[in-house]
Amino acid sequence: MKVEVQNLSLQEREPQIHELVRSEGMRVGITSSIDGGQLITLLIDPTSGRAYLFDTPLEAANYPCLTRRIPACHWQERILWNMFGLVPDGHPRLKKVLLHESYDADFFPLLSERYLSRTPLQEHQGQYQFLEVKGEGVYEIPVGPIHAGIIEPGHFRFSCFGELILNLEIRLGYVHRGIEKKLTQVDWRKGRFVAEAAASDSAAAYALAYSECIESMFSIELPYRAKLLRTLALEIERIGMHLADLAGIAGDIGFIGVASSFQRIRGLTFSMAELLSGQRFLRAFICPGGVVREPTKLTLNQISSCAENLSNQCKVLLEMLLESQGVDDRLRGIGRVNLSLASDFGLVGIAGRASGLKYDVRQFRSEYETFTPAFHKLGDVLARVAVRAEEIKMSIEIIRSVLARLEIPGSSYQPLPDRLPSNSVGLSIVEAHRGELIHLAFTDEQGCISRYCIKDPSVNNWTALAMAVRNNLVADFPLCNKSFSLAYSGHDL
């Protein structure tokens, strides 16, 4: 994807970006920095899919925050402070997101050495302070970061009155690995292996985003067949993860037969993935320039058979789930996020579309031909289940369409030059199974990647989970949590 780069002074930045968001309906994709000497702000027009990048030079470590006018920026500005030591003045809740107390207070891993003399505000450092809810009868339930299951680590601090949740504060960062910095240190031809390991349940989406980000620097048009094979991988991954999420929700409400059946037929997506890529989790398949493996006609026919089998079994199970009065009674009205909040906080993917936002990156991609996002208006757990069910059906139709077009022979790979262009910008926006996934890269004078930014959909949506559980019962939290299906590793990077 091509991006239009514009310079914006520090004085102009906040009011102008707010005006574009308010009047033009744009959304903030990324707010970050390259080396700490500037602010970069990526805006996306959800009606056209066009992207605009604003570059703002900084003379000091402080800047007027965007969060006061654009709540969707609050989490990213906290990450920006953690990584670069850039302090958003006026931020309502500036706390550590990725770097916990074990790190030195003056450690900013992505800050260039030439800006080390800048001293961040000391009052924001030290022991993490959870929001305290006071009142007679109010108590706290701390959960994690070590959990009873096999999920990744994250801390949930519930403030409750009786069985009612008054507030939930979520603390992440326990699996921070320095992925973005690592992507500036490895050869760009091998960076896809690092990218797809960042959030392993989105390997195809991350590999696609990385590859397209690199390709956009060269301004090349990939062979259409390569795009189709990538789309096939992405939709197989989407179906598999949606089935896993529906199985988790069905299991939590005691619908065990349907839950186990969803997990069983998810095996068909693993079979399709292995037929396509040689690997059940679609690793090492998508690469800059196309794909590394060309499926045979027999393989494509086998994938088609699996898709038809999956379609028939999904139809029965989804009807059982959505037409059950018990499911409706248990899920309706639980964990609701209304359209206004979803818009203000920039929700993406299932979370956003279940609340009425019609933003889906796939509608701007030629491989999908005519595409209309599935959405709902109620914004509760039932709505998120319904949108997932509709997306499974849509993805199966997309796979059928892609397989039909793959009957026409063509190339699935285009060689790229050995060296990245100097002083260039690369951008990719992919609709992963959780929503909008953004990869943004910058090269230096030598054509080496000097900064690689990733914005996982979960960065937008973790706040939505905290909002959704307010005034719900403690027993409703597992359902709310699974209905968002957020990534720890994708956030922590």
C-alpha positions in Angstrom: 0.0 0.0 0.0 1.3 3.5 -0.9 1.3 6.1 1.8 1.2 9.9 1.4 3.9 11.5 3.7 3.4 15.0 5.0 5.3 17.2 7.4 3.4 18.7 10.4 4.7 21.0 13.0 4.2 20.2 16.7 1.8 23.1 17.1 -0.3 21.9 14.1 -0.2 18.2 14.9 -2.9 17.8 17.6 -5.6 20.2 16.2 -5.1 19.1 12.6 -5.2 15.4 13.3 -8.2 15.8 15.5 -9.9 17.7 12.7 -9.2 15.0 10.2 -10.6 12.4 12.6 -13.6 14.4 13.5 -14.7 15.9 10.2 -13.2 13.5 7.6 -13.9 10.3 9.6 -10.3 9.1 9.5 -8.9 6.7 12.1 -5.5 6.7 13.8 -3.6 3.6 12.7 -0.3 4.2 14.4 1.3 6.9 16.5 4.9 6.2 17.2 8.5 7.4 16.4 11.4 6.4 14.3 14.3 7.1 16.7 12.8 9.5 19.3 13.5 12.6 17.4 10.1 12.9 15.8 6.5 11.7 16.0 5.0 9.7 13.2 1.2 9.5 13.0 -0.5 7.2 10.5 -4.1 8.1 9.6 -6.3 5.8 7.6 -9.4 6.7 5.6 -11.9 3.8 6.2 -14.0 4.8 3.2 -11.3 4.7 0.6 -8.5 2.7 2.3 -6.0 5.5 1.7 -3.3 6.1 4.2 -1.6 9.4 5.3 1.6 9.6 7.3 2.4 12.8 9.3 6.0 13.4 10.4 6.5 15.9 13.3 10.0 16.9 14.4 10.6 17.1 18.2 13.0 19.4 20.0 12.2 18.0 23.5 10.9 14.8 25.1 7.5 16.3 25.8 4.6 16.8 23.3 0.9 17.6 23.6 -0.9 14.2 23.7 -3.6 13.2 21.2 -5.5 11.2 23.8 -7.4 14.1 25.2 -9.2 14.6 21.9 -8.8 11.1 20.4 -9.2 8.4 23.0 -8.1 5.7 20.5 -4.5 7.0 21.0 -4.3 6.4 24.8 -2.7 3.0 24.7 -0.3 3.7 21.8 1.0 6.9 23.5 1.8 4.8 26.6 3.8 2.4 24.4 5.5 5.4 22.8 6.6 6.6 26.2 7.8 3.1 27.2 9.9 2.6 24.0 11.2 6.1 23.4 10.8 8.1 26.6 8.5 10.7 24.8 6.1 12.0 27.3 2.5 12.9 26.2 1.6 16.0 28.2 -2.0 15.8 29.5 -2.3 12.0 29.2 -5.0 11.0 31.7 -3.4 7.6 32.7 0.3 7.4 31.8 1.5 4.0 33.0 3.9 1.4 32.0 2.6 -1.0 29.3 5.5 -3.1 28.2 8.4 -2.4 30.5 7.8 -3.5 34.0 9.6 -2.4 37.3 12.4 -4.9 36.6 13.6 -2.5 33.9 15.6 0.6 34.7 13.5 3.7 34.8 15.6 5.4 32.2 15.7 2.5 29.8 14.1 3.3 26.5 15.0 0.5 24.1 14.2 2.2 20.8 15.5 5.7 21.6 18.5 6.8 19.5 21.7 7.5 21.5 21.7 11.1 20.2 18.6 11.8 22.2 19.6 10.1 25.5 20.2 13.4 27.1 16.5 14.1 27.2 15.2 13.4 30.6 11.6 12.0 30.9 9.3 13.2 33.7 10.2 11.3 36.8 6.8 11.4 38.4 5.6 8.8 35.8 8.2 6.2 36.9 8.3 3.8 39.7 5.9 1.2 41.0 2.8 0.5 38.9 -0.3 1.9 40.5 -3.6 0.2 39.8 -6.7 2.3 39.7 -8.4 1.9 43.1 -12.2 1.9 43.4 -13.2 2.9 46.9 -16.5 2.5 48.8 -18.1 0.3 51.4 -18.4 -3.3 50.2 -16.0 -2.8 47.3 -13.3 -5.5 47.0 -10.6 -6.6 44.5 -10.0 -9.8 42.7 -6.5 -10.1 41.2 -6.2 -12.7 38.5 -2.9 -13.7 36.8 -0.4 -13.2 35.3 -0.1 -16.9 35.9 -3.3 -18.6 34.8 -4.8 -22.0 35.4 -4.9 -22.9 31.7 -2.3 -22.7 28.9 -3.1 -19.1 27.9 -0.3 -16.5 27.9 0.4 -14.2 31.0 -1.6 -11.1 31.7 -2.8 -9.5 34.9 -6.5 -8.6 35.5 -7.4 -6.5 38.5 -11.2 -6.6 39.1 -12.9 -4.1 41.4 -16.2 -5.6 42.5 -19.3 -4.9 44.6 -20.9 -8.2 45.3 -20.9 -10.1 42.0 -20.9 -6.9 40.0 -17.7 -5.8 38.2 -17.3 -2.0 38.7 -13.9 -1.7 37.0 -11.3 -3.9 35.3 -7.7 -2.9 34.8 -5.6 -5.0 32.5 -1.8 -5.1 32.7 0.2 -6.7 29.9 3.8 -6.8 28.8 4.8 -10.1 30.4 5.9 -11.6 27.1 7.6 -8.6 25.6 10.4 -9.8 23.3 11.7 -6.8 21.4 10.2 -8.0 18.1 10.2 -4.5 16.5 13.9 -4.0 17.2 14.8 -7.5 16.1 13.3 -6.7 12.7 15.8 -3.9 12.2 18.7 -6.3 13.0 18.0 -9.3 10.8 18.4 -9.4 7.0 15.1 -8.2 5.4 14.8 -11.5 3.5 14.6 -13.4 6.7 12.5 -10.9 8.6 9.3 -12.8 7.7 10.3 -15.6 10.0 10.5 -13.2 13.0 7.3 -11.5 12.0 5.2 -14.6 11.7 6.4 -15.8 15.1 5.3 -12.6 16.8 1.8 -13.8 17.2 1.8 -17.5 16.1 -2.0 -17.9 15.8 -1.8 -15.1 13.1 1.3 -16.5 11.2 -0.2 -16.0 7.7 -1.5 -12.5 8.5 1.8 -11.4 10.0 3.9 -12.9 7.1 1.5 -11.2 4.6 1.8 -7.9 6.3 5.6 -8.1 6.5 5.9 -9.2 2.9 3.6 -6.4 1.6 5.4 -3.8 3.7 8.7 -4.8 2.0 7.1 -4.9 -1.4 5.5 -1.5 -1.1 9.1 0.0 -0.8 9.8 -1.4 -4.2 6.5 -0.1 -5.7 6.0 -3.4 -7.5 2.8 -5.1 -8.5 2.7 -8.7 -7.5 1.4 -11.5 -9.9 -2.3 -11.9 -9.4 -1.9 -15.7 -8.7 0.5 -14.9 -5.8 -2.1 -12.6 -4.3 -4.8 -15.3 -4.6 -2.6 -17.9 -2.9 -1.9 -15.5 -0.1 -5.6 -14.8 0.2 -6.3 -18.5 0.4 -3.9 -18.9 3.3 -5.3 -15.9 5.1 -8.9 -17.1 4.9 -8.0 -20.6 6.0 -6.3 -19.1 9.1 -9.3 -16.9 9.7 -11.8 -19.8 9.7 -9.6 -21.9 11.9 -9.3 -19.2 14.6 -13.0 -18.3 14.4 -13.9 -21.9 15.0 -11.6 -22.1 18.0 -13.2 -19.0 19.5 -16.7 -20.3 19.0 -15.7 -23.6 20.5 -14.4 -21.7 23.6 -17.6 -19.7 24.0 -19.8 -22.8 23.5 -17.8 -24.7 26.1 -18.1 -21.9 28.6 -21.9 -22.0 28.5 -22.0 -25.8 28.7 -22.9 -26.4 25.0 -20.3 -29.2 25.1 -21.4 -31.2 22.0 -21.2 -28.1 19.8 -17.9 -27.0 21.4 -16.2 -30.3 20.8 -17.6 -30.4 17.2 -16.2 -27.0 16.4 -12.8 -28.2 17.6 -13.1 -31.4 15.5 -14.0 -29.6 12.3 -11.2 -27.1 12.9 -9.0 -30.0 11.9 -10.2 -29.5 8.4 -8.6 -26.1 8.3 -5.3 -27.6 9.5 -5.6 -30.1 6.6 -6.3 -27.3 4.1 -3.3 -25.4 5.5 -1.0 -28.4 5.2 -2.1 -29.1 1.7 -1.5 -25.5 0.7 1.7 -24.7 2.6 3.1 -28.0 3.8 2.6 -26.8 7.4 -0.5 -27.0 9.5 0.0 -23.5 10.9 0.8 -21.8 7.6 4.4 -20.9 8.6 7.1 -20.2 6.0 4.7 -20.0 3.1 4.2 -16.3 2.4 7.4 -14.4 1.5 8.3 -11.0 0.0 7.7 -11.5 -3.7 4.9 -14.0 -3.4 4.8 -17.5 -2.0 7.4 -20.2 -1.7 5.3 -23.2 -2.7 3.1 -23.6 -5.8 0.2 -26.1 -5.2 -0.6 -28.7 -7.8 -4.0 -29.0 -9.4 -4.6 -32.2 -7.4 -3.7 -30.2 -4.2 -6.2 -27.4 -5.1 -8.9 -30.0 -5.7 -8.2 -31.6 -2.3 -8.5 -28.1 -0.7 -11.8 -27.6 -2.5 -13.1 -30.9 -1.1 -12.1 -30.0 2.4 -13.8 -26.6 2.0 -17.1 -28.3 0.9 -16.9 -30.7 3.8 -16.2 -27.8 6.2 -19.1 -25.8 4.7 -21.6 -28.6 5.2 -20.6 -29.3 8.8 -20.3 -25.6 9.7 -23.9 -25.0 8.4 -25.3 -27.5 10.9 -23.3 -26.5 13.9 -23.8 -22.7 13.4 -27.5 -23.2 13.1 -27.5 -25.2 16.4 -25.5 -22.5 18.1 -27.4 -19.4 16.9 -30.9 -20.9 16.9 -30.6 -22.2 20.5 -32.8 -20.3 22.9 -30.5 -21.2 25.8 -27.5 -19.6 23.9 -29.5 -16.5 23.2 -30.6 -16.2 26.8 -27.1 -16.6 28.1 -25.2 -14.3 25.6 -27.7 -11.5 24.8 -26.9 -8.2 26.5 -23.6 -9.5 28.0 -20.5 -7.4 27.6 -22.0 -4.7 25.5 -19.9 -2.0 23.8 -22.0 0.6 22.0 -21.2 2.2 18.6 -20.1 5.5 20.2 -17.5 3.9 22.4 -16.4 1.6 19.6 -15.8 4.6 17.4 -14.1 6.7 20.0 -11.6 4.0 21.0 -11.0 2.8 17.4 -12.1 -0.8 17.8 -11.2 -3.1 14.9 -12.2 -6.5 13.6 -14.9 -8.5 15.2 -15.1 -6.2 18.2 -15.7 -3.1 16.0 -18.0 -4.7 13.5 -20.2 -6.3 16.2 -20.8 -2.8 17.5 -21.8 -1.3 14.2 -18.5 -0.2 12.6 -18.3 -1.4 9.0 -14.5 -1.2 8.6 -12.9 -4.2 7.1 -9.6 -3.9 5.2 -10.6 -6.7 2.8 -13.1 -4.3 1.1 -10.2 -2.4 -0.3 -8.3 -5.4 -1.8 -8.8 -6.4 -5.4 -8.4 -10.1 -4.6 -11.7 -10.1 -2.8 -13.7 -8.7 -5.7 -17.0 -7.5 -4.3 -16.9 -7.6 -0.6 -19.3 -6.3 2.1 -18.2 -6.6 5.8 -20.4 -8.6 8.1 -21.5 -6.4 11.0 -24.0 -6.2 13.9 -25.4 -3.3 16.0 -25.9 -4.7 19.5 -22.2 -4.9 20.5 -22.7 -7.8 23.0 -21.2 -11.3 23.2 -24.1 -12.6 21.0 -23.3 -10.0 18.4 -19.6 -11.0 18.3 -20.6 -14.7 18.0 -23.0 -13.8 15.1 -20.4 -11.8 13.2 -17.9 -14.7 13.6 -20.4 -17.1 12.3 -21.2 -14.9 9.3 -17.4 -14.4 8.6 -16.9 -18.2 8.6 -19.5 -18.5 5.9 -18.0 -15.6 4.0 -14.5 -17.0 4.2 -15.7 -20.3 2.7 -17.2 -18.4 -0.2 -14.0 -16.5 -0.7 -12.0 -19.7 -0.7 -14.4 -21.1 -3.4 -13.9 -18.0 -5.5 -10.2 -18.0 -5.1 -9.9 -21.7 -6.1 -12.0 -21.0 -9.2 -9.7 -18.2 -10.3 -6.6 -20.3 -9.5 -7.5 -22.6 -12.4 -5.9 -20.0 -14.7 -2.1 -20.7 -14.7 0.3 -17.9 -13.8 3.3 -17.0 -11.7 3.2 -17.1 -7.9 6.5 -15.4 -7.2 8.4 -12.3 -8.4 12.1 -11.8 -7.5 12.9 -8.6 -5.7 16.1 -6.6 -5.8 18.8 -7.5 -3.3 18.8 -4.1 -1.6 16.0 -2.1 -0.1 15.5 1.5 -1.5 17.2 4.2 0.6 15.1 6.6 2.8 11.9 4.8 1.9 8.7 4.0 3.7 6.9 0.7 3.5 3.3 0.1 4.7 0.9 -2.8 4.8 -2.6 -3.1 6.3 -4.1 -6.6 6.5 -7.4 -7.8 7.9 -6.1 -10.5 10.3 -8.7 -12.7 12.1 -8.7 -10.2 15.0 -8.9 -7.1 12.7 -6.7 -4.4 11.3 -3.0 -5.4 11.4 -0.5 -2.7 10.4 3.2 -3.0 9.5 5.1 0.2 8.9 8.9 0.4 8.1 11.5 3.0 7.4 14.9 2.6 5.7 18.1 4.7 6.2 20.6 6.0 3.7 22.1 2.6 3.3 18.8 0.9 2.6 18.7 -0.9 5.9 15.5 -1.0 8.0 16.0 1.7 10.7 12.5 1.3 12.3 9.9 -1.3 12.0 6.5 -0.7 13.6 3.7 -3.2 14.2 0.2 -2.5 15.4 -1.6 -5.6 16.3 -5.5 -5.4 16.4 -5.4 -6.3 20.1 -3.7 -2.9 20.9 -7.1 -1.3 19.9 -9.3 -3.9 21.5 -7.9 -4.6 25.0 -9.5 -1.4 26.3 -12.9 -2.6 24.8 -12.7 -5.7 27.0 -12.3 -3.5 30.1 -15.3 -1.4 29.1 -17.4 -4.4 28.2 -17.3 -6.1 31.6 -18.3 -3.1 33.6 -21.6 -3.6 35.4 -21.6 -7.3 34.3 -21.3 -10.2 36.7 -17.9 -11.8 37.5 -19.2 -15.0 36.0 -19.7 -13.2 32.7 -16.0 -12.3 32.3 -14.9 -15.6 30.7 -17.6 -15.1 28.0 -16.6 -11.5 27.4 -13.0 -12.4 27.3 -13.4 -15.2 24.7 -15.8 -13.1 22.6 -12.9 -10.6 22.0 -10.2 -13.3 21.7 -7.3 -10.9 22.2 -3.6 -11.6 21.8 -1.1 -11.2 24.6 2.0 -11.8 22.4 0.6 -9.7 19.5 0.3 -6.8 21.9 3.5 -7.3 23.8 5.8 -7.8 20.8 
